[in-house]
């Protein structure tokens, strides 16, 4: 896959405005990634594709993709190509949102803002485990879930 242009990424200016076009973002990036991989010679494609979705807002602004369309894309990539999807949500029911588009509970974290750093740390560990022997799906351990829950309780 092409290496990201670091200068382009670090020059982004983000302006929160209370809207989260989550389905549009997912629909576009899943499609773009699929097309990029399809264009690569098979022997150069990655053996595993893992999407980590992190958001502090539930869907409320998409105009191009619906929940059903994104859910269908996720199911196609999971079932047909073995892609793995992880959903980290802060400040809302991430389990409900993730499940509504086909992401497993074991691969979902619902945390408060103070636990976001822990969520990403534990996601790193879960992804690392999934890349080991057996190729399991990305899943959080009970201890990782307990740590995220404890840190979420400390929310002020």
SULQUIWO-V895560 format. One record per pair of residues at least 12 apart in sequence whose C-alpha atoms are under 10 Angstrom apart, sorted by the first residue. I is the first residue (numbers start at 1). J is the second residue. D is the distance in whole Angstrom. If there is no record, write none. Layout:
# SULQUIWO-V895560
i:I j:J d:D
i:I j:J d:D
This chain:
# SULQUIWO-V895560
i:1 j:33 d:9
i:1 j:36 d:7
i:1 j:37 d:7
i:1 j:39 d:10
i:1 j:40 d:8
i:1 j:44 d:9
i:1 j:45 d:8
i:1 j:46 d:8
i:2 j:36 d:9
i:18 j:57 d:8
i:18 j:60 d:9
i:18 j:61 d:9
i:19 j:57 d:8
i:19 j:58 d:9
i:19 j:59 d:8
i:19 j:60 d:6
i:19 j:61 d:6
i:19 j:62 d:9
i:20 j:55 d:8
i:20 j:56 d:9
i:20 j:57 d:6
i:20 j:58 d:6
i:20 j:59 d:5
i:20 j:60 d:5
i:20 j:61 d:5
i:20 j:62 d:7
i:21 j:57 d:9
i:21 j:58 d:8
i:21 j:59 d:6
i:21 j:60 d:6
i:21 j:61 d:4
i:21 j:62 d:4
i:21 j:63 d:8
i:21 j:64 d:9
i:21 j:65 d:9
i:22 j:53 d:9
i:22 j:54 d:10
i:22 j:55 d:8
i:22 j:57 d:8
i:22 j:58 d:7
i:22 j:59 d:5
i:22 j:60 d:8
i:22 j:61 d:7
i:22 j:62 d:7
i:22 j:65 d:9
i:22 j:66 d:10
i:22 j:67 d:9
i:22 j:70 d:10
i:23 j:58 d:10
i:23 j:59 d:7
i:23 j:60 d:9
i:23 j:61 d:8
i:23 j:62 d:6
i:23 j:63 d:8
i:23 j:64 d:8
i:23 j:65 d:6
i:23 j:66 d:6
i:23 j:67 d:6
i:23 j:68 d:9
i:23 j:69 d:8
i:23 j:70 d:6
i:23 j:71 d:9
i:23 j:101 d:9
i:24 j:59 d:9
i:24 j:61 d:8
i:24 j:62 d:5
i:24 j:63 d:7
i:24 j:64 d:6
i:24 j:65 d:5
i:24 j:66 d:8
i:24 j:67 d:9
i:24 j:69 d:10
i:24 j:70 d:8
i:25 j:53 d:10
i:25 j:62 d:8
i:25 j:64 d:9
i:25 j:65 d:9
i:25 j:70 d:10
i:26 j:51 d:10
i:26 j:53 d:8
i:26 j:65 d:9
i:26 j:67 d:10
i:26 j:70 d:7
i:26 j:71 d:10
i:26 j:73 d:9
i:26 j:74 d:9
i:27 j:62 d:10
i:27 j:64 d:8
i:27 j:65 d:6
i:27 j:66 d:9
i:27 j:67 d:9
i:27 j:69 d:8
i:27 j:70 d:6
i:27 j:71 d:9
i:27 j:72 d:10
i:27 j:73 d:7
i:27 j:74 d:9
i:28 j:64 d:9
i:28 j:65 d:8
i:28 j:70 d:9
i:29 j:51 d:10
i:30 j:51 d:9
i:30 j:70 d:9
i:30 j:73 d:7
i:30 j:74 d:8
i:30 j:77 d:9
i:31 j:70 d:10
i:31 j:73 d:8
i:31 j:77 d:10
i:33 j:49 d:9
i:34 j:77 d:8
i:34 j:81 d:10
i:37 j:49 d:10
i:47 j:81 d:10
i:47 j:82 d:9
i:47 j:83 d:10
i:47 j:131 d:10
i:48 j:81 d:9
i:48 j:82 d:7
i:48 j:83 d:7
i:48 j:84 d:8
i:48 j:130 d:9
i:48 j:131 d:8
i:48 j:135 d:9
i:49 j:77 d:9
i:49 j:78 d:10
i:49 j:81 d:9
i:49 j:82 d:8
i:49 j:83 d:5
i:49 j:84 d:6
i:49 j:85 d:9
i:50 j:78 d:10
i:50 j:82 d:9
i:50 j:83 d:6
i:50 j:84 d:5
i:50 j:85 d:6
i:50 j:86 d:8
i:50 j:127 d:8
i:50 j:130 d:10
i:50 j:131 d:10
i:50 j:137 d:9
i:50 j:138 d:8
i:51 j:83 d:8
i:51 j:84 d:6
i:51 j:85 d:5
i:51 j:86 d:6
i:51 j:87 d:8
i:52 j:84 d:9
i:52 j:85 d:6
i:52 j:86 d:5
i:52 j:87 d:6
i:52 j:88 d:8
i:52 j:107 d:9
i:52 j:108 d:10
i:52 j:120 d:9
i:52 j:123 d:8
i:52 j:124 d:10
i:52 j:127 d:9
i:52 j:138 d:10
i:53 j:85 d:8
i:53 j:86 d:6
i:53 j:87 d:5
i:53 j:88 d:6
i:53 j:89 d:8
i:53 j:98 d:9
i:53 j:108 d:9
i:54 j:86 d:8
i:54 j:87 d:6
i:54 j:88 d:5
i:54 j:89 d:6
i:54 j:90 d:8
i:54 j:94 d:10
i:54 j:108 d:10
i:54 j:109 d:9
i:54 j:116 d:9
i:54 j:119 d:9
i:54 j:120 d:9
i:55 j:87 d:8
i:55 j:88 d:6
i:55 j:89 d:5
i:55 j:90 d:6
i:55 j:91 d:9
i:55 j:92 d:10
i:55 j:94 d:9
i:55 j:116 d:10
i:56 j:88 d:8
i:56 j:89 d:6
i:56 j:90 d:5
i:56 j:91 d:6
i:56 j:92 d:8
i:56 j:94 d:9
i:56 j:110 d:10
i:56 j:111 d:9
i:56 j:112 d:9
i:56 j:113 d:8
i:56 j:116 d:10
i:57 j:89 d:7
i:57 j:90 d:7
i:57 j:91 d:7
i:57 j:92 d:7
i:57 j:93 d:10
i:57 j:94 d:9
i:58 j:89 d:8
i:58 j:90 d:9
i:58 j:91 d:9
i:58 j:92 d:7
i:58 j:93 d:8
i:58 j:94 d:8
i:58 j:96 d:10
i:58 j:97 d:7
i:58 j:98 d:10
i:59 j:97 d:8
i:66 j:101 d:10
i:67 j:97 d:10
i:67 j:100 d:7
i:67 j:101 d:6
i:67 j:102 d:10
i:68 j:100 d:9
i:68 j:101 d:7
i:68 j:102 d:10
i:69 j:101 d:9
i:70 j:100 d:10
i:70 j:101 d:6
i:70 j:102 d:9
i:71 j:98 d:9
i:71 j:99 d:9
i:71 j:100 d:7
i:71 j:101 d:4
i:71 j:102 d:6
i:71 j:103 d:9
i:72 j:101 d:8
i:72 j:102 d:8
i:73 j:101 d:9
i:73 j:102 d:9
i:74 j:101 d:7
i:74 j:102 d:7
i:74 j:103 d:8
i:75 j:101 d:8
i:75 j:102 d:7
i:75 j:103 d:9
i:78 j:102 d:9
i:78 j:103 d:10
i:82 j:137 d:9
i:83 j:137 d:9
i:84 j:103 d:9
i:84 j:104 d:10
i:84 j:107 d:9
i:84 j:127 d:10
i:84 j:130 d:10
i:84 j:136 d:10
i:84 j:137 d:6
i:84 j:138 d:7
i:85 j:98 d:9
i:85 j:102 d:9
i:85 j:103 d:6
i:85 j:104 d:8
i:85 j:107 d:7
i:85 j:108 d:9
i:85 j:137 d:9
i:85 j:138 d:8
i:86 j:98 d:9
i:86 j:103 d:7
i:86 j:104 d:8
i:86 j:105 d:9
i:86 j:106 d:9
i:86 j:107 d:5
i:86 j:108 d:6
i:86 j:109 d:8
i:86 j:123 d:8
i:86 j:126 d:10
i:86 j:127 d:9
i:86 j:137 d:9
i:86 j:138 d:7
i:86 j:139 d:8
i:86 j:140 d:10
i:87 j:99 d:9
i:87 j:103 d:7
i:87 j:104 d:9
i:87 j:105 d:9
i:87 j:106 d:10
i:87 j:107 d:6
i:87 j:108 d:5
i:87 j:109 d:6
i:87 j:110 d:8
i:87 j:123 d:10
i:88 j:107 d:8
i:88 j:108 d:6
i:88 j:109 d:5
i:88 j:110 d:6
i:88 j:111 d:8
i:88 j:116 d:8
i:88 j:119 d:7
i:88 j:120 d:8
i:88 j:123 d:9
i:89 j:108 d:8
i:89 j:109 d:6
i:89 j:110 d:5
i:89 j:111 d:6
i:89 j:112 d:8
i:89 j:113 d:9
i:89 j:116 d:9
i:89 j:119 d:9
i:90 j:109 d:8
i:90 j:110 d:6
i:90 j:111 d:5
i:90 j:112 d:5
i:90 j:113 d:6
i:90 j:114 d:9
i:90 j:115 d:8
i:90 j:116 d:7
i:90 j:119 d:10
i:90 j:152 d:9
i:91 j:110 d:8
i:91 j:111 d:7
i:91 j:112 d:5
i:91 j:113 d:7
i:91 j:152 d:10
i:92 j:110 d:7
i:92 j:111 d:8
i:92 j:112 d:8
i:93 j:109 d:9
i:93 j:110 d:7
i:93 j:111 d:9
i:94 j:108 d:7
i:94 j:109 d:7
i:94 j:110 d:5
i:94 j:111 d:8
i:95 j:107 d:9
i:95 j:108 d:6
i:95 j:109 d:7
i:95 j:110 d:6
i:96 j:108 d:10
i:96 j:110 d:10
i:97 j:110 d:10
i:98 j:110 d:10
i:104 j:137 d:10
i:104 j:138 d:10
i:104 j:139 d:9
i:105 j:139 d:9
i:105 j:140 d:9
i:106 j:137 d:9
i:106 j:138 d:8
i:106 j:139 d:5
i:106 j:140 d:6
i:106 j:141 d:9
i:106 j:142 d:10
i:106 j:145 d:10
i:107 j:123 d:9
i:107 j:126 d:9
i:107 j:137 d:8
i:107 j:138 d:6
i:107 j:139 d:5
i:107 j:140 d:7
i:108 j:123 d:10
i:108 j:138 d:9
i:108 j:139 d:8
i:108 j:140 d:8
i:108 j:145 d:10
i:109 j:122 d:10
i:109 j:123 d:9
i:109 j:139 d:10
i:109 j:140 d:8
i:109 j:144 d:10
i:109 j:145 d:8
i:109 j:148 d:8
i:109 j:149 d:9
i:110 j:145 d:9
i:110 j:148 d:8
i:110 j:149 d:8
i:110 j:152 d:9
i:111 j:145 d:10
i:111 j:148 d:7
i:111 j:149 d:7
i:111 j:150 d:10
i:111 j:151 d:8
i:111 j:152 d:6
i:111 j:153 d:9
i:111 j:155 d:10
i:112 j:148 d:8
i:112 j:149 d:8
i:112 j:150 d:10
i:112 j:151 d:8
i:112 j:152 d:5
i:112 j:153 d:8
i:112 j:154 d:8
i:112 j:155 d:6
i:112 j:156 d:9
i:113 j:151 d:9
i:113 j:152 d:7
i:113 j:153 d:10
i:113 j:154 d:9
i:113 j:155 d:7
i:113 j:156 d:9
i:114 j:148 d:9
i:114 j:150 d:10
i:114 j:151 d:6
i:114 j:152 d:6
i:114 j:153 d:9
i:114 j:154 d:7
i:114 j:155 d:6
i:114 j:156 d:8
i:115 j:147 d:8
i:115 j:148 d:6
i:115 j:149 d:8
i:115 j:150 d:8
i:115 j:151 d:5
i:115 j:152 d:5
i:115 j:153 d:9
i:115 j:154 d:8
i:115 j:155 d:8
i:116 j:148 d:8
i:116 j:151 d:9
i:116 j:152 d:8
i:117 j:148 d:9
i:117 j:151 d:10
i:118 j:144 d:8
i:118 j:145 d:10
i:118 j:147 d:8
i:118 j:148 d:6
i:118 j:149 d:10
i:118 j:151 d:8
i:118 j:152 d:9
i:119 j:140 d:10
i:119 j:144 d:8
i:119 j:145 d:9
i:119 j:147 d:9
i:119 j:148 d:6
i:119 j:149 d:10
i:119 j:151 d:10
i:119 j:152 d:10
i:120 j:148 d:10
i:121 j:144 d:9
i:121 j:148 d:10
i:122 j:139 d:10
i:122 j:140 d:7
i:122 j:141 d:9
i:122 j:143 d:10
i:122 j:144 d:6
i:122 j:145 d:9
i:122 j:147 d:9
i:122 j:148 d:8
i:123 j:138 d:8
i:123 j:139 d:8
i:123 j:140 d:7
i:123 j:144 d:9
i:124 j:138 d:10
i:125 j:138 d:9
i:125 j:139 d:9
i:125 j:140 d:8
i:125 j:141 d:10
i:125 j:144 d:9
i:126 j:138 d:5
i:126 j:139 d:6
i:126 j:140 d:6
i:126 j:141 d:8
i:126 j:144 d:9
i:127 j:139 d:8
i:127 j:140 d:9
